[in-house]
């Protein structure tokens, strides 16, 4: 009589129903946040060659896309602005009528509380040098002077009705500075999403096209070194102490180890951003017929959830939510 293996894990994979019943992790539409771009004075949506399917919106197309996302069941929207004029201190970022703040008001008017409306709180889209902060006399990013600009941005964005502010600049002390500014102005219900472990990654290239970045050089003096894992948890811990309501790891797929570390330690929800380069690579490979597009999208987002993300920012949010429903 032949003997087989003592254990047969394959018994739990025999049918789709069996696999679905026993899946350890799932993605739900409400786990997803759609990043969006709104361009000042655009007369029609502008396609982005490096990000097929993603556009710079007009205010009208932004509203339509927000409604589509809400109907698909997406959980939130993250808005980035593309201004027409930039200067050294990013003046448009704090202008109540600037494109980002106007776009936030449009989203709040369109979807109300059906989705979480999130705003990007950073200066890089608005400065003529492309850095995430203001520069000192030697051309270096001045951390503490930048915090003052972030406080002004936070107040302007909170006034639009944005529910959650995404602090993406990687300045030391930014979470505490913004929390204090919001509370002192009575915006105690406005939440903070801290981009806690944001790495100086090669995978941001298409995003810089999307926001028409003016950056010369790099951001390695304030964004994190891709070699460092422990530092990611340190940064997240600092943001938690400073009052972050949600912490984030960015990029997602190349930093799943950091995401796992942060998720295991964090007492608050954890987000991860599937960035533009990750999106572009899958779209490019799928266009060549080298991978199955839908399976690759679903698997990539599931891997981020499996590593511990409660929330995933992805440019496929609306499409993926439709599939999941």
C-alpha positions as CSV (number, residue, x, y, z in Angstrom):
1,X,0.0,0.0,0.0
2,X,1.5,3.3,-1.1
3,X,1.9,6.1,1.4
4,X,1.3,9.7,0.6
5,X,2.3,12.9,2.3
6,X,1.0,13.4,5.9
7,X,-0.3,16.8,5.1
8,X,-2.1,18.0,1.9
9,X,-2.5,21.7,1.8
10,X,-3.8,21.4,-1.7
11,X,-7.2,20.2,-0.3
12,X,-7.9,23.8,0.6
13,X,-7.3,24.9,-3.0
14,X,-9.6,22.5,-4.9
15,X,-12.4,24.8,-6.0
16,X,-13.0,28.6,-6.4
17,X,-15.5,28.4,-3.6
18,X,-12.9,26.7,-1.3
19,X,-10.3,29.3,-2.2
20,X,-12.6,32.2,-1.6
21,X,-13.9,30.9,1.7
22,X,-10.4,30.4,3.1
23,X,-8.6,33.5,1.6
24,X,-6.6,35.2,4.3
25,X,-6.7,38.7,2.8
26,X,-9.2,40.5,0.6
27,X,-9.4,43.8,-1.1
28,X,-12.7,45.8,-0.8
29,X,-13.6,48.9,-2.8
30,X,-13.7,51.0,0.4
31,X,-10.0,50.1,1.0
32,X,-9.1,52.1,-2.1
33,X,-8.2,55.8,-2.6
34,X,-8.0,57.3,-6.1
35,X,-5.2,59.9,-6.6
36,X,-6.4,62.7,-9.0
37,X,-4.8,65.7,-10.7
38,X,-6.5,69.0,-11.5
39,X,-4.9,71.5,-13.9
40,X,-5.4,75.2,-13.7
41,X,-7.1,76.7,-16.8
42,X,-7.4,73.3,-18.6
43,X,-10.2,73.4,-21.1
44,X,-10.3,69.6,-21.4
45,X,-8.7,66.7,-19.7
46,X,-5.0,66.3,-20.6
47,X,-3.8,62.7,-21.1
48,X,-0.5,61.6,-19.6
49,X,1.6,59.5,-22.0
50,X,3.6,58.0,-19.1
51,X,0.4,57.0,-17.3
52,X,-2.1,55.6,-19.7
53,X,-5.7,56.1,-18.5
54,X,-4.7,58.9,-16.1
55,X,-5.4,62.6,-16.9
56,X,-4.9,66.1,-15.6
57,X,-8.6,67.1,-15.0
58,X,-10.5,70.2,-15.5
59,X,-12.8,71.2,-12.6
60,X,-15.7,69.7,-14.5
61,X,-14.1,66.4,-15.4
62,X,-12.8,66.2,-11.8
63,X,-16.3,66.3,-10.6
64,X,-17.4,63.6,-13.0
65,X,-14.5,61.3,-12.1
66,X,-15.3,61.8,-8.4
67,X,-18.9,60.8,-9.0
68,X,-17.8,57.7,-11.0
69,X,-15.4,56.7,-8.1
70,X,-18.2,57.1,-5.6
71,X,-20.6,55.0,-7.7
72,X,-17.9,52.3,-7.9
73,X,-17.6,52.3,-4.1
74,X,-14.1,53.7,-3.8
75,X,-13.3,54.9,-0.3
76,X,-11.5,58.2,-0.9
77,X,-9.9,60.7,-3.3
78,X,-6.4,62.3,-3.0
79,X,-6.1,65.5,-4.9
80,X,-3.0,67.1,-6.4
81,X,-3.0,70.5,-8.1
82,X,-1.1,71.6,-11.2
83,X,-0.9,75.4,-11.1
84,X,-0.2,77.7,-14.1
85,X,2.3,80.0,-12.2
86,X,4.9,78.9,-9.7
87,X,7.2,80.9,-7.4
88,X,9.9,80.3,-4.8
89,X,7.5,79.9,-1.9
90,X,4.7,78.1,-3.7
91,X,2.2,81.0,-3.2
92,X,-0.6,79.2,-5.1
93,X,-0.7,76.5,-2.5
94,X,-2.1,78.9,0.1
95,X,-4.3,80.9,-2.2
96,X,-7.9,80.2,-1.4
97,X,-8.7,80.5,-5.1
98,X,-5.6,78.5,-6.2
99,X,-6.2,75.4,-8.3
100,X,-5.8,72.8,-5.5
101,X,-8.1,74.6,-3.0
102,X,-10.6,75.2,-5.8
103,X,-10.5,71.5,-6.7
104,X,-10.9,70.4,-3.1
105,X,-14.0,72.6,-2.8
106,X,-15.4,71.1,-6.0
107,X,-14.8,67.5,-4.7
108,X,-16.5,68.3,-1.3
109,X,-19.4,69.8,-3.1
110,X,-19.7,66.9,-5.5
111,X,-19.3,63.9,-3.2
112,X,-19.9,65.4,0.3
113,X,-19.3,62.8,2.9
114,X,-19.8,59.8,0.6
115,X,-16.0,59.6,0.1
116,X,-13.1,60.8,2.2
117,X,-11.7,63.9,0.4
118,X,-7.9,64.1,0.9
119,X,-5.6,66.9,-0.1
120,X,-1.9,66.7,-0.9
121,X,-0.1,69.0,1.5
122,X,3.3,69.7,0.0
123,X,4.9,72.5,-2.0
124,X,6.6,70.7,-4.8
125,X,3.8,71.2,-7.3
126,X,3.8,74.9,-6.6
127,X,7.5,76.0,-6.4
128,X,9.5,77.1,-9.3
129,X,12.5,75.0,-8.1
130,X,10.4,71.9,-7.6
131,X,11.4,71.1,-4.0
132,X,8.9,70.2,-1.3
133,X,9.9,73.2,0.8
134,X,11.3,76.7,0.7
135,X,15.0,77.2,0.2
136,X,17.6,79.0,2.3
137,X,20.3,81.3,1.0
138,X,22.5,78.3,0.1
139,X,19.8,76.6,-1.9
140,X,19.0,74.0,0.7
141,X,15.5,73.1,1.8
142,X,14.9,75.0,5.1
143,X,13.0,72.5,7.3
144,X,11.6,74.9,9.9
145,X,10.7,77.7,7.5
146,X,8.9,75.1,5.4
147,X,6.8,74.1,8.4
148,X,5.4,77.6,8.6
149,X,4.3,77.3,4.9
150,X,2.8,73.8,5.7
151,X,0.8,75.3,8.5
152,X,-0.6,78.0,6.2
153,X,-1.4,75.3,3.6
154,X,-3.2,73.2,6.2
155,X,-5.5,76.0,7.2
156,X,-6.3,76.8,3.6
157,X,-7.1,73.2,2.8
158,X,-9.1,72.7,6.0
159,X,-11.2,75.7,5.0
160,X,-12.2,74.0,1.8
161,X,-13.8,71.2,3.8
162,X,-11.2,68.6,3.0
163,X,-11.5,65.7,5.4
164,X,-7.9,64.5,5.6
165,X,-4.6,66.3,4.8
166,X,-1.9,64.2,3.3
167,X,1.5,65.5,4.6
168,X,3.9,64.3,2.0
169,X,6.8,66.7,2.3
170,X,9.0,64.7,4.7
171,X,10.0,67.7,6.8
172,X,10.9,66.8,10.4
173,X,8.2,67.9,12.7
174,X,5.6,68.4,10.0
175,X,2.8,66.4,11.7
176,X,3.1,68.2,15.0
177,X,3.3,71.6,13.3
178,X,0.2,71.0,11.2
179,X,-1.8,69.4,14.1
180,X,-1.1,72.5,16.2
181,X,-2.1,74.9,13.5
182,X,-5.4,73.0,12.8
183,X,-6.3,72.7,16.5
184,X,-5.5,76.3,17.2
185,X,-7.8,77.4,14.4
186,X,-10.7,75.1,15.5
187,X,-10.2,72.4,12.9
188,X,-10.0,69.6,15.4
189,X,-11.9,67.2,13.2
190,X,-9.6,67.5,10.2
191,X,-7.5,64.4,10.0
192,X,-3.8,64.0,9.2
193,X,-2.5,61.3,6.9
194,X,1.3,61.4,7.5
195,X,3.5,60.2,4.6
196,X,5.7,58.7,7.3
197,X,8.1,56.5,5.4
198,X,8.5,58.2,2.0
199,X,11.5,57.0,0.1
200,X,13.6,58.8,-2.5
201,X,12.4,56.4,-5.2
202,X,13.0,56.1,-8.9
203,X,9.4,55.1,-9.3
204,X,8.0,58.6,-9.0
205,X,9.0,59.6,-12.6
206,X,5.5,59.6,-14.2
207,X,4.1,61.5,-11.3
208,X,6.5,64.3,-11.9
209,X,5.2,64.5,-15.5
210,X,1.6,64.6,-14.1
211,X,2.3,67.6,-11.8
212,X,4.7,69.2,-14.3
213,X,7.4,69.2,-11.7
214,X,10.2,71.9,-12.0
215,X,12.6,69.8,-9.9
216,X,16.3,70.0,-10.8
217,X,18.5,67.6,-8.7
218,X,16.9,65.3,-6.2
219,X,15.2,65.1,-2.8
220,X,17.6,62.7,-1.0
221,X,18.3,65.1,1.8
222,X,14.7,64.8,3.1
223,X,13.1,61.7,1.5
224,X,14.4,58.4,2.8
225,X,17.3,56.3,1.6
226,X,16.0,53.1,-0.1
227,X,18.6,51.2,1.8
228,X,17.0,51.8,5.2
229,X,14.3,49.6,6.7
230,X,14.5,50.4,10.4
231,X,14.4,54.1,9.7
232,X,10.9,53.6,8.1
233,X,9.5,52.4,11.4
234,X,11.3,55.2,13.3
235,X,9.7,57.8,11.0
236,X,6.3,56.3,11.5
237,X,6.7,56.2,15.3
238,X,7.7,59.9,15.3
239,X,4.5,60.8,13.3
240,X,2.4,58.7,15.7
241,X,3.8,60.7,18.7
242,X,3.1,63.9,16.9
243,X,-0.5,63.1,16.4
244,X,-0.9,61.4,13.0
245,X,-4.3,59.8,12.5
246,X,-3.1,57.5,9.7
247,X,0.5,56.7,8.7
248,X,1.7,55.8,5.2
249,X,4.5,54.0,3.4
250,X,5.4,55.2,-0.1
251,X,6.1,53.6,-2.6
252,X,4.3,50.4,-1.8
253,X,5.5,47.4,-3.8
254,X,9.2,47.9,-3.4
255,X,8.8,48.5,0.3
256,X,6.5,45.8,1.5
257,X,9.0,44.9,4.2
258,X,8.8,48.4,5.6
259,X,5.0,48.4,5.3
260,X,4.8,45.1,7.2
261,X,7.0,46.6,10.0
262,X,4.9,49.7,10.3
263,X,1.6,47.8,10.2
264,X,2.7,45.5,12.9
265,X,3.6,48.3,15.2
266,X,1.0,51.0,14.4
267,X,-2.0,51.5,16.6
268,X,-3.6,53.6,13.9
269,X,-4.6,52.7,10.3
270,X,-1.8,52.3,7.8
271,X,-1.9,53.4,4.2
272,X,0.4,52.6,1.2
273,X,0.7,54.4,-2.1
274,X,1.1,52.3,-5.3
275,X,2.9,55.0,-7.1
276,X,3.0,56.2,-10.7
277,X,6.0,54.1,-11.7
278,X,4.4,50.9,-10.4
279,X,1.3,51.8,-12.3
280,X,3.2,52.6,-15.5
281,X,5.3,49.4,-15.4
282,X,2.2,47.1,-15.2
283,X,0.4,49.1,-17.9
284,X,3.4,49.0,-20.2
285,X,4.0,45.2,-19.7
286,X,0.3,44.5,-20.2
287,X,0.2,46.6,-23.4
288,X,3.0,44.4,-24.8
289,X,1.0,41.2,-23.9
290,X,3.7,40.1,-21.4
291,X,1.4,39.9,-18.4
292,X,-2.4,39.6,-17.9
293,X,-3.4,43.1,-17.0
294,X,-6.4,42.5,-14.7
295,X,-4.7,39.7,-12.8
296,X,-1.5,41.7,-12.4
297,X,-3.5,44.7,-11.0
298,X,-5.5,42.6,-8.6
299,X,-2.4,40.7,-7.4
300,X,-0.3,43.8,-7.0
301,X,-3.0,45.5,-4.8
302,X,-3.6,42.3,-2.8
303,X,0.1,42.1,-2.1
304,X,0.0,45.5,-0.5
305,X,-3.1,44.6,1.6
306,X,-1.4,41.3,2.6
307,X,1.7,43.2,3.8
308,X,-0.5,45.2,6.2
309,X,-2.0,48.2,4.4
310,X,-5.5,49.1,5.6
311,X,-5.8,51.7,2.8
312,X,-4.2,51.6,-0.7
313,X,-3.8,54.6,-2.9
314,X,-3.8,53.4,-6.5
315,X,-4.6,54.9,-9.9
316,X,-6.7,51.8,-10.6
317,X,-9.0,52.5,-7.7
318,X,-12.2,53.1,-9.7
319,X,-11.6,50.3,-12.2
320,X,-10.5,47.8,-9.6
321,X,-13.5,48.7,-7.4
322,X,-15.8,47.9,-10.3
323,X,-14.2,44.5,-10.7
324,X,-14.4,43.8,-7.0
325,X,-18.1,44.7,-6.8
